[in-house]
Amino acid sequence: MQSLTEEARRQIAQVLEIRLCGDFPTQMILRTDCLDGKMRLINPMNDDPLDAHTLDICLRGNLGEGVQLNE
């Protein structure tokens, strides 16, 4: 299966009126603002939810142990 380019993901998000958070240094993230008022982050490649612990591990693995996720 061939993965989508970043531009293709952005165009799909625009059509669906959803927000993609592309500022995270390790991957593209889908942000959803749910009806319950909570914000959720999803990996758009496999639909897995992303929590603060997972994002922190990704950051440290890609940018070094001295990096820390700020919430």
C-alpha positions, -999 to +999 in steps of 0.1 A: +000+000+000+014+034-010+012+062+016-002+096+008+020+126+004+017+154+029+000+176+003-026+149-004-033+146+034-037+183+037-061+185+007-082+156+021-083+174+055-094+206+039-123+189+020-134+170+052-130+202+072-107+186+098-076+199+113-042+183+107-014+193+131+017+192+110+039+211+134+049+181+154+084+172+144+080+134+141+048+128+122+015+143+109-012+143+136-050+145+132-066+167+159-103+162+167-123+185+190-150+161+202-186+168+213-177+160+249-153+190+248-121+170+248-094+173+222-080+141+209-049+134+187-049+106+162-022+091+140-038+094+105-017+065+091-032+038+114-060+056+133-043+050+166-049+075+194-019+095+205-015+103+242+010+126+259+032+096+268+034+083+232+042+118+219+069+122+245+085+090+235+084+099+198+100+133+206+128+118+227+135+091+201+138+115+172+152+146+189+172+133+218+167+125+255+170+161+266+137+170+248+105+171+268+068+175+257+051+206+270+013+203+274 
